[in-house]
């Protein structure tokens, strides 16, 4: 009898960006959910990989070095995951530092806009919330909740931080082709993150995937988080059209309402997986860690 297929989750977040679990807690939870191969892909950061690797080695889980870069495709913000990175690459470390500076500048602008709207102290507040993590809009949302300005993070985005709202600061990220070049320079594979979440028409989505492939991207996430029936199969067709491989990931940030680790791991028939040339062996260690 053939061994069951390995369970891959190639997109998730820890406290080193906007997740709520530490890197080691994230690995522990992934193991408990049956994940065999995990990529930690914090936003514009590889700060959690060393801690995650120690935990992964302890429990017999394969960890893939990853990151999720923010970038621009025309006037639209998109995200690109880098998998299999050389974390000692000077080129990679330099661009991560540049992204951190861009994020810092953006956070200052968001805080100033929120102050004008009657919510002072946002920058200081999100720094306390984030501690050492890369600050993002979810931290501003939590600040607004903690200060009693809104009842939930969802309400914070709907009223102040979402698209077109006062805290929606755009056009500070590098272009898509530049980010793909960064990932190549770091020895990794570039994967277009959650393409269905950009709410593009089919024509524009195909144009995005065409450009992504032309710039050297190798895969798209055909399965990402919670998707409607039929989306994954459609993403496989688009990937095949442009010669792109298929990836999958939960995009886990925290338990409910986010998709659980390992639950977005099954690629539809006809997929050409991004890991097809990876040398991954089924782990022989099987130590269950508590969450």
Long-range contacts (C-beta under 8 A, 24 or more apart in sequence): 3-282, 6-36, 6-37, 6-280, 6-282, 7-34, 7-35, 7-36, 7-37, 7-262, 7-265, 8-35, 8-36, 8-37, 8-38, 8-248, 8-249, 8-265, 8-273, 8-275, 9-35, 9-37, 9-38, 9-39, 9-248, 9-249, 9-250, 9-252, 9-261, 9-262, 9-264, 9-265, 10-37, 10-38, 10-39, 10-41, 10-64, 10-66, 10-81, 10-83, 10-191, 10-221, 10-247, 10-248, 10-249, 10-274, 10-275, 11-39, 11-41, 11-66, 11-68, 11-81, 11-193, 11-194, 11-221, 11-224, 11-247, 11-248, 11-249, 11-250, 11-251, 11-252, 12-38, 12-39, 12-40, 12-41, 12-249, 12-250, 12-251, 12-252, 12-253, 12-261, 13-40, 13-41, 13-42, 13-43, 13-68, 13-251, 13-252, 13-253, 14-40, 14-42, 14-48, 14-52, 15-48, 15-131, 15-133, 16-42, 16-45, 16-47, 16-48, 16-132, 16-133, 16-134, 17-42, 17-43, 17-44, 17-45, 17-68, 17-133, 17-134, 17-136, 18-43, 18-133, 18-134, 18-136, 18-138, 18-139, 18-253, 19-252, 19-253, 19-254, 20-253, 20-254, 21-254, 22-48, 22-51, 23-48, 23-49, 23-51, 23-52, 23-55, 24-51, 24-52, 24-54, 24-55, 25-291, 26-52, 26-252, 26-261, 27-52, 27-55, 27-56, 27-59, 27-61, 27-63, 27-289, 28-55, 28-59, 28-289, 28-290, 28-291, 29-261, 29-291, 30-61, 30-261, 30-262, 31-59, 31-60, 31-61, 31-288, 31-289, 32-288, 32-289, 32-290, 32-291, 33-260, 33-261, 33-262, 33-263, 34-262, 35-61, 35-261, 35-262, 35-265, 36-61, 36-62, 36-280, 36-282, 36-283, 37-61, 37-62, 37-64, 37-275, 37-280, 38-62, 38-63, 38-64, 38-261, 39-63, 39-64, 39-65, 39-66, 39-81, 39-83, 39-249, 40-64, 40-65, 40-66, 41-66, 41-67, 41-68, 41-81, 41-82, 41-83, 41-249, 42-67, 42-68, 42-134, 43-67, 43-68, 43-70, 43-134, 43-136, 44-68, 44-69, 44-70, 44-96, 44-99, 44-100, 44-103, 44-134, 45-96, 45-100, 45-133, 45-134, 46-85, 46-87, 46-92, 46-96, 47-132, 47-134, 49-87, 55-289, 58-287, 58-289, 59-285, 59-287, 59-288, 59-289, 60-283, 60-284, 60-285, 60-286, 60-287, 61-283, 62-280, 62-283, 65-188, 66-188, 67-96, 68-193, 69-99, 69-179, 69-182, 69-183, 70-99, 70-173, 71-173, 71-174, 71-175, 71-176, 71-178, 71-179, 72-171, 72-173, 72-174, 72-175, 72-176, 73-175, 73-176, 73-208, 73-211, 75-170, 75-171, 76-198, 76-200, 77-170, 77-173, 78-176, 78-192, 78-193, 78-198, 78-208, 79-192, 79-193, 79-194, 80-176, 80-179, 80-180, 80-183, 80-190, 80-191, 80-192, 80-193, 80-217, 81-190, 81-191, 81-192, 81-193, 81-221, 81-247, 81-249, 82-182, 82-183, 82-186, 82-188, 82-189, 82-190, 82-191, 83-188, 83-189, 83-191, 83-247, 83-274, 84-187, 84-188, 84-189, 84-278, 85-183, 85-186, 85-187, 85-188, 86-186, 86-187, 86-188, 87-186, 89-185, 89-186, 89-187, 91-182, 91-185, 91-186, 92-182, 92-185, 92-186, 95-182, 95-185, 100-134, 102-172, 102-173, 103-134, 103-135, 103-136, 104-135, 105-172, 106-169, 106-172, 107-135, 107-140, 109-169, 110-137, 110-140, 110-161, 110-167, 110-169, 111-140, 113-166, 113-167, 113-169, 114-140, 114-144, 114-160, 114-166, 114-167, 116-166, 117-160, 117-166, 119-144, 119-147, 119-149, 119-160, 137-161, 137-167, 138-253, 140-167, 176-211, 176-212, 176-215, 177-211, 177-215, 177-216, 180-212, 180-215, 180-216, 180-217, 181-215, 181-216, 184-216, 189-218, 189-219, 189-274, 190-216, 190-217, 190-218, 190-219, 191-217, 191-218, 191-219, 191-220, 191-221, 191-247, 191-274, 192-217, 192-219, 192-220, 192-221, 192-244, 193-221, 193-224, 193-251, 194-221, 194-224, 194-225, 194-251, 195-220, 195-221, 195-224, 195-235, 195-238, 196-224, 196-227, 196-231, 196-235, 197-224, 197-225, 205-238, 206-238, 206-241, 206-242, 209-238, 209-239, 209-241, 209-242, 209-244, 210-242, 212-242, 212-244, 213-242, 213-243, 213-244, 217-244, 218-244, 218-245, 218-274, 219-244, 219-245, 219-246, 219-247, 219-274, 220-244, 220-245, 220-246, 220-247, 221-247, 221-248, 221-249, 222-246, 222-247, 222-248, 222-267, 222-268, 222-271, 223-247, 223-248, 223-249, 223-264, 223-265, 223-266, 223-267, 223-268, 224-248, 224-249, 224-250, 224-251, 224-264, 225-249, 225-250, 225-251, 225-258, 225-259, 225-264, 226-259, 227-264, 232-267, 232-268, 233-268, 236-267, 236-268, 236-270, 236-271, 239-271, 239-272, 240-270, 240-272, 245-272, 245-273, 245-274, 245-276, 246-271, 246-272, 246-273, 246-274, 247-273, 247-274
